[in-house]
Amino acid sequence: MNAPEPALPMVVPAEGLPARVRIHEVGARDGLQNEKATVPTAVKAEFVRRLAGTGLTTIEATSFVHPEWVPQLADAEELYPAVSDLPVSLPVLVPNERGLARALALGARRVAVFASATESFARANLNRTVDEALAMFEPVVRRAKAQDVHVRGYLSMCFGDPWEGAVPLPQVVRVCRALLDMGCDELSLGDTVGVATPGHVTSLLTALTGAGVPVSALGVHFHDTYGQALSNTLAALQQGVSTVDASAGGLGGCPYAKSATGNLATEDLVWMLRGLGIDTGVDLGRLVATSVWMAAHLGRPSPSRTVRALSHQEQ
């Protein structure tokens, strides 16, 4: 028997919002890659399994990058087979053709490439210019699509860059169009250092749809550096976006952008969406329990306000 729905938050729908939101869970990859200490493979696999048990349908598993780039994810070849039997989508990041080959050899059917809207971050993250990075991704996307593999394009620094400051909207639109034109199925707009505000989000989404980018192909990825992640998410929902990246327990940041703090916590997102009457399919109680479990392994409390509030009630 399913547990009854909690009395709070009170459900008060708002007009003009999607009926359902797909949460693209990034805690196991984007969250754990930023840990100073490497999390054991068995713990990572159990984390993914517990996340799958909450009702999340898309869980980013790992990244097939060179171990020297992200040593915390050097166990991709061991981790992916340990979770590949789960009945959920398990996207993985691939930086180049070699990474794609490693992922395909293990049966991955959803991959992601990661580009930048700014030259400074492209240099810091990929040691290439923006256009050189796009040229590197083109054969990766082409090969993936030839094998009917779903491709996501991450785009960092869409709303601001710690070196360059404000990022002009046409600059972001250009790279988004390039990623779609080379064959990416969806894009994730990254607020890598958490500087976006709702009006900025609305303006960028308006510019993108005006350039022929379908809103159905867009997801958003907000960091909570200035406490704006939920308000920015709501602004995106009001523009028709229905895919939102989030990280269980608020894990993560960005190893190449030191001012970036954690991702939007999945629990905080689910709480807001539940109050708006938007379906996610996620069991919030199980999700909180999973984040509390992972926090114990990491040796510190979760930064998620919802995790802290609900776990405190249960004590």
C-alpha positions as CSV (number, residue, x, y, z in Angstrom):
1,M,0.0,0.0,0.0
2,N,1.3,3.4,-0.9
3,A,1.9,5.9,1.9
4,P,-0.7,8.8,1.9
5,E,0.3,12.1,0.4
6,P,1.6,14.5,3.1
7,A,-0.7,17.4,4.1
8,L,2.0,19.9,3.2
9,P,2.8,21.7,1.1
10,M,-0.8,22.7,0.3
11,V,-1.3,22.2,-3.4
12,V,-2.2,25.5,-5.1
13,P,-1.7,25.3,-8.9
14,A,-0.7,28.3,-11.0
15,E,-1.8,29.0,-14.5
16,G,0.6,28.6,-17.5
17,L,2.8,26.0,-16.0
18,P,3.5,22.5,-17.4
19,A,1.5,19.6,-15.9
20,R,4.6,17.5,-15.5
21,V,8.3,18.2,-15.1
22,R,11.0,15.7,-15.9
23,I,13.8,16.0,-13.3
24,H,17.3,15.3,-14.8
25,E,19.1,14.1,-11.7
26,V,22.8,15.0,-11.7
27,G,23.8,14.3,-8.1
28,A,25.7,11.0,-8.9
29,R,27.8,12.8,-11.6
30,D,27.9,16.5,-11.2
31,G,27.5,16.3,-7.4
32,L,30.1,13.7,-6.6
33,Q,32.7,14.9,-9.2
34,N,33.2,17.9,-6.9
35,E,34.0,16.0,-3.8
36,K,37.6,16.4,-2.5
37,A,37.7,12.7,-1.5
38,T,36.8,10.0,-4.0
39,V,33.6,8.2,-3.1
40,P,33.9,4.4,-3.4
41,T,32.4,2.8,-6.4
42,A,30.0,0.6,-4.4
43,V,28.7,3.7,-2.6
44,K,28.1,5.5,-5.9
45,A,26.3,2.5,-7.3
46,E,24.1,2.3,-4.2
47,F,23.4,6.0,-4.5
48,V,22.2,5.6,-8.1
49,R,20.0,2.6,-7.1
50,R,18.5,4.5,-4.2
51,L,17.8,7.5,-6.5
52,A,16.1,5.1,-9.0
53,G,13.9,3.9,-6.1
54,T,12.5,7.4,-5.5
55,G,10.8,7.5,-8.9
56,L,13.4,9.6,-10.7
57,T,13.5,8.5,-14.3
58,T,16.7,10.2,-15.5
59,I,19.8,9.8,-13.4
60,E,23.1,11.0,-14.8
61,A,25.4,8.1,-13.8
62,T,29.0,9.2,-14.5
63,S,31.4,10.8,-17.0
64,F,33.8,9.1,-19.4
65,V,36.5,11.7,-19.2
66,H,40.2,11.2,-18.7
67,P,40.9,10.2,-15.1
68,E,43.3,13.1,-14.7
69,W,40.5,15.6,-15.5
70,V,38.1,14.4,-13.0
71,P,39.7,11.7,-10.8
72,Q,36.5,11.3,-8.7
73,L,34.9,9.7,-11.8
74,A,37.8,7.5,-12.9
75,D,35.7,4.4,-12.1
76,A,33.2,4.9,-14.9
77,E,34.0,1.5,-16.4
78,E,33.3,-0.2,-13.1
79,L,30.3,1.9,-12.1
80,Y,28.2,1.9,-15.2
81,P,27.8,-1.9,-15.5
82,A,26.9,-2.0,-11.8
83,V,23.8,0.1,-12.4
84,S,23.0,-0.5,-16.1
85,D,20.2,-3.0,-15.2
86,L,18.1,-0.3,-13.7
87,P,14.8,0.6,-15.5
88,V,15.7,4.3,-15.8
89,S,17.6,6.4,-18.2
90,L,21.3,6.7,-17.3
91,P,23.0,9.4,-19.3
92,V,26.8,9.8,-19.2
93,L,29.1,12.6,-20.2
94,V,31.5,12.1,-23.1
95,P,34.1,14.7,-23.9
96,N,35.3,13.3,-27.2
97,E,35.2,10.3,-29.5
98,R,37.4,8.2,-27.2
99,G,35.0,8.9,-24.3
100,L,32.0,8.0,-26.6
101,A,33.6,4.8,-27.6
102,R,34.1,3.8,-23.9
103,A,30.5,4.6,-23.1
104,L,29.1,2.8,-26.2
105,A,31.2,-0.3,-25.4
106,L,29.3,-0.6,-22.1
107,G,25.9,-0.2,-23.7
108,A,25.2,3.5,-22.9
109,R,22.2,4.8,-24.9
110,R,22.2,8.4,-23.7
111,V,25.2,10.6,-23.7
112,A,26.0,14.3,-23.2
113,V,28.7,16.7,-24.5
114,F,29.6,19.9,-22.6
115,A,30.2,23.1,-24.4
116,S,30.7,26.7,-23.2
117,A,29.0,30.0,-24.2
118,T,32.2,31.9,-23.4
119,E,35.8,31.7,-24.6
120,S,37.3,32.0,-21.1
121,F,35.4,29.0,-19.7
122,A,36.0,27.0,-22.9
123,R,39.7,27.5,-22.4
124,A,39.6,26.6,-18.7
125,N,37.4,23.6,-19.1
126,L,38.4,22.2,-22.5
127,N,41.6,24.0,-23.4
128,R,40.0,25.1,-26.7
129,T,38.1,28.0,-28.1
130,V,34.3,27.8,-28.3
131,D,34.5,27.0,-32.0
132,E,37.3,24.4,-31.6
133,A,35.2,22.7,-28.9
134,L,32.2,22.6,-31.2
135,A,34.3,21.1,-34.0
136,M,35.5,18.4,-31.5
137,F,31.9,17.6,-30.6
138,E,30.6,17.4,-34.1
139,P,31.9,13.9,-34.9
140,V,31.0,12.7,-31.4
141,V,27.4,13.7,-32.0
142,R,27.3,12.4,-35.5
143,R,28.6,8.9,-34.4
144,A,26.2,8.8,-31.5
145,K,23.2,9.6,-33.7
146,A,24.3,7.1,-36.3
147,Q,23.8,4.5,-33.5
148,D,20.5,6.0,-32.5
149,V,21.9,7.3,-29.2
150,H,20.2,10.2,-27.5
151,V,22.6,13.2,-27.2
152,R,22.3,16.1,-24.7
153,G,24.3,19.3,-25.1
154,Y,25.3,21.0,-21.9
155,L,26.1,24.7,-22.3
156,S,27.9,26.4,-19.5
157,M,28.1,30.1,-18.6
158,C,24.8,31.0,-20.2
159,F,24.0,33.7,-17.7
160,G,27.4,35.1,-16.6
161,D,31.1,34.3,-16.5
162,P,33.5,34.9,-13.7
163,W,36.2,36.2,-16.1
164,E,34.1,37.9,-18.8
165,G,31.1,39.1,-16.7
166,A,27.8,39.4,-18.5
167,V,27.3,37.1,-21.5
168,P,25.4,38.6,-24.4
169,L,22.2,36.7,-25.3
170,P,23.1,36.4,-29.0
171,Q,26.4,34.7,-28.0
172,V,24.5,32.0,-26.1
173,V,21.9,31.6,-28.9
174,R,24.7,31.1,-31.4
175,V,26.2,28.2,-29.5
176,C,22.8,26.7,-28.8
177,R,21.9,26.7,-32.4
178,A,25.3,25.1,-33.3
179,L,24.7,22.3,-30.9
180,L,21.2,21.6,-32.2
181,D,22.3,21.9,-35.8
182,M,24.9,19.3,-35.3
183,G,22.3,16.9,-34.0
184,C,21.8,17.3,-30.2
185,D,18.4,16.1,-29.1
186,E,18.2,18.5,-26.1
187,L,20.1,21.3,-24.5
188,S,20.7,22.1,-20.9
189,L,21.2,25.8,-20.2
190,G,23.8,26.2,-17.4
191,D,23.9,29.0,-14.9
192,T,27.3,27.7,-13.9
193,V,28.1,30.3,-11.3
194,G,24.6,30.9,-10.1
195,V,24.3,34.6,-11.2
196,A,21.0,34.4,-13.2
197,T,17.8,36.2,-12.1
198,P,14.3,35.5,-13.4
199,G,14.1,38.3,-15.9
200,H,17.4,37.2,-17.4
201,V,16.1,33.6,-17.7
202,T,12.9,34.9,-19.4
203,S,14.9,37.0,-21.8
204,L,17.3,34.2,-22.8
205,L,14.4,31.7,-23.4
206,T,12.6,34.3,-25.5
207,A,15.7,34.9,-27.5
208,L,16.2,31.2,-28.1
209,T,12.6,30.5,-29.1
210,G,12.8,33.5,-31.4
211,A,15.8,31.9,-33.1
212,G,13.9,28.7,-33.8
213,V,15.0,26.7,-30.8
214,P,11.9,24.7,-29.6
215,V,11.3,25.1,-25.9
216,S,10.7,21.3,-25.8
217,A,14.4,20.8,-26.5
218,L,15.5,23.0,-23.6
219,G,16.3,22.1,-20.0
220,V,17.7,24.4,-17.3
221,H,20.5,23.8,-14.9
222,F,20.7,26.4,-12.0
223,H,23.2,26.8,-9.2
224,D,22.1,28.4,-6.0
225,T,25.0,30.7,-5.3
226,Y,22.8,33.7,-4.7
227,G,19.7,31.8,-3.6
228,Q,18.0,32.3,-7.0
229,A,17.8,28.7,-8.3
230,L,14.1,28.1,-7.5
231,S,12.9,31.5,-8.7
232,N,14.9,31.0,-11.9
233,T,13.3,27.6,-12.3
234,L,9.8,29.0,-11.9
235,A,10.6,31.7,-14.6
236,A,11.7,28.9,-16.9
237,L,8.5,26.9,-16.2
238,Q,6.5,29.9,-17.1
239,Q,8.2,29.9,-20.5
240,G,7.2,26.3,-21.1
241,V,10.4,24.5,-20.0
242,S,9.6,21.1,-18.5
243,T,13.0,19.6,-18.0
244,V,14.9,20.7,-14.9
245,D,18.3,19.6,-13.8
246,A,18.8,19.1,-10.0
247,S,21.1,17.3,-7.6
248,A,19.9,15.2,-4.7
249,G,20.8,16.9,-1.5
250,G,22.1,19.9,-3.3
251,L,25.5,18.2,-4.1
252,G,27.9,19.8,-6.5
253,G,29.4,22.9,-7.9
254,C,31.9,23.2,-10.7
255,P,35.6,22.3,-10.5
256,Y,36.6,25.0,-13.1
257,A,34.5,27.8,-11.6
258,K,35.5,28.2,-7.9
259,S,32.7,30.7,-7.1
260,A,30.0,28.1,-8.0
261,T,28.2,26.6,-5.1
262,G,25.9,23.6,-5.1
263,N,23.3,22.7,-7.7
264,L,19.6,23.2,-7.1
265,A,18.6,20.6,-4.6
266,T,16.2,18.0,-6.0
267,E,14.2,17.9,-2.8
268,D,13.7,21.7,-2.8
269,L,12.6,21.5,-6.4
270,V,10.2,18.7,-5.7
271,W,8.7,20.6,-2.7
272,M,8.0,23.6,-4.9
273,L,6.6,21.6,-7.8
274,R,4.4,19.6,-5.4
275,G,2.9,22.8,-4.1
276,L,2.2,23.9,-7.6
277,G,0.4,20.7,-8.4
278,I,3.1,19.7,-11.0
279,D,3.7,16.0,-11.3
280,T,7.3,14.6,-11.0
281,G,6.7,11.0,-10.1
282,V,9.2,11.4,-7.2
283,D,8.6,10.1,-3.7
284,L,9.9,13.0,-1.6
285,G,10.3,10.9,1.6
286,R,12.5,8.4,-0.1
287,L,14.5,11.1,-1.8
288,V,15.2,12.8,1.5
289,A,16.2,9.5,3.1
290,T,18.6,8.9,0.2
291,S,20.2,12.3,0.6
292,V,20.5,11.8,4.4
293,W,22.2,8.5,3.7
294,M,24.7,10.0,1.2
295,A,25.4,12.9,3.6
296,A,26.4,10.4,6.2
297,H,28.9,8.9,3.8
298,L,30.2,12.3,2.9
299,G,30.5,13.3,6.6
300,R,28.5,16.5,6.5
301,P,24.8,17.5,6.5
302,S,23.0,18.2,3.2
303,P,22.7,21.8,2.2
304,S,19.2,21.2,1.0
305,R,16.7,23.2,3.1
306,T,14.0,20.6,2.4
307,V,16.2,17.7,3.4
308,R,17.1,19.5,6.7
309,A,13.5,20.4,7.4
310,L,12.0,17.0,6.7
311,S,14.8,14.9,8.3
312,H,14.6,17.1,11.4
313,Q,10.8,16.4,11.7
314,E,11.5,12.6,11.6
315,Q,14.1,12.8,14.4
